[in-house]
Amino acid sequence: MNYLFSGILGKSFLIQSTKTLLIVFFILFSLDFLLQIISEIEDLNKNYSFFSALNYLALIIVGRFCEILALCCVVSSVLTFGLLSDSGELTAARVLGMSLFSIVINILKPIVFFLFLSLFLLEFITPSLEKKALNIKYGNTIVSEDTKWVVKNDSFAKFKNDEDFLEDVTFYHFDQEKNLEEIIISEKVTVSDEGWKFTNPKNIKNNSNLTTYIWEEGPEYGFKEKLGRKEMSLSQIYKILGDAGPKREKNLISYEFWKKLFEPISAISVIVFALAISFRYFGFNKNLERLLFGVLTAYGFNLFLKVFGNIAIINGFSPGLAIVFPSLFLLASGLIMLRDQ
């Protein structure tokens, strides 16, 4: 308990940080939810009623919570720091021997909790809720009408999706010299960890019927999901990453995986850096300036990660490094500045 609250002052800072976070979250979430309501009202039609829209909004609440939480954490931490500075509590704590680093740690404790709670929710709760929400809004859309392609090593497959299997599959296999070896067609293909098993396969290249045919390298994940990668769980994205084909596609999925995994650390990095700059360059009664700086830092850093990540995807170096290195560098810079103050 002593570590959690760090004495009376630490408890006071933690409570102030929690209160500010809840207030900021309530304001931003209310605005976000209002915009969502307006958007859903515009989408109303005979197949999507007002009550369906309310049900849809209820199901995406948790996802929206996770979506805006990082920004709320940045804004609330900067405001908390400013309020403590303006009220004199920050100065009093330092006079009593409390380091600036300890003060920041106490401000961060509730924020760290909520950030990792969002990671838990994104993994275990939101994917199923998002699927239900999509089903309410768009119904049982027949996805088998859309032809898809899968590329893996020297093979291509064209198919249509069904709920439990693939249909109208055409499979092209090339040798190492890129010469077409076989073209296998099948009306139905089942997918498992053993590969793609073709039902009544036929090789139309030499016009022969085959008893069995299994594409052992065929991916098990990444082509039947209804959710986008943004809404998928980390574990699902990781499975898709293991099955990914071309290097560019693998890098793109890797970027999404590391970005979602490292989002709490990235948010904490922005907060620590913003607080360090705020203490050094902003005086009393400068909460508006602190707030603007915190928001601009958050958006600027997020934009930098997108640009750096896209450079990594295009040029073929690790997207994970493009996410991890800037976050750790920003965090280290903030910690060094806090230590020196």
C-alpha positions, 0 to 999 in steps of 0.5 A: 500500500505504501508503494501504491500511494507513496505517503499522504502526498502521493495519495493526494496526487494519485486521487487528483490524477484519477479525478482529472482523468475521469472528468476529461474522459467524460467530456471527450467521450460524451463529444465522441458519443454524440458524433457517433449518434449523429453518424448513426442517425444519418445511416438509418433506413428501413433495414436499420431502425433507430432501436438497432442504431441504439443497440449498435452504439451500446455494443461499440461503447467499449471499443470507443472507450479504448479508442479515445483513452490514450488521448484522455490520458495525455490531456488529463496528466498535463492538466493534473500537473498544471493544477498541482503546480498552480495550487502550490502542491507541487512546490510543497511536495518538492520542499518536503523532499519529494522528487519530480520523478516520484510526483510524475510516477504518482500522476501516472499510476491510474493512467497506467492502470487504465491503459493496460485495462484497455489492452485487456479489453481490446484482446478479450472483450471488444472483438466479439462486441464489434462482430455483434455490432457489425451484424446488427448494422449490416446484417448477414451480408453475403461475403461469398459474392466477393472474390478474394486472392491469397498469395503464399510463396510460389502459389496463388489462390482465388476464391469466394468466402463462405461461413465454414469453407471456401468455394469456387476455388482456383489454385495456381502453383508455380515452380522456382523458375516462375513457370506454371506447374498446375491449376487446381479448381474445386467447388469447395475447400476446407481450411485447417491447420493441416492446410487447404483440403480440396473437394473433388479437385481437378487439374485443368492444366492437364485436364485430369481429375484428382482423388485428393489435393492439399495445399499444405502451405495454405494460410489458416488465418487472415482472409475470412475475418469480418473485422478489420485489423484495427478491431481484431485482438492482438492474438488474432493479428499475431496468427495472421502475421504467422500466415502472411505471404509477401514480405510487404503484407507481412510488414504491414501486419507486423506494423499493426501488431506492434502499434497496438501492443506498444500503444500503452508505452507510446502513450506513457512516453508522450505523457512523460515527455510532455510533463518534463517539457511542461515543468521546464518551460511553462510557468504558473497559470499556463494550463491552456498552453500546457494542454495545447502542447500535450495534445500537439505532442500526442498527435505529432508523435502519432503522425511520426509513428505512422510516417516512420512505420510506412517507411519501414513497410516500404523499405523492408526493415522491421516495423516493430523497430519503427514503433518501439525505438521512437517510443523508448527514445521519447520516454528516455528523453523525458525521464532524463529531463525529469531527473535533471530538474 
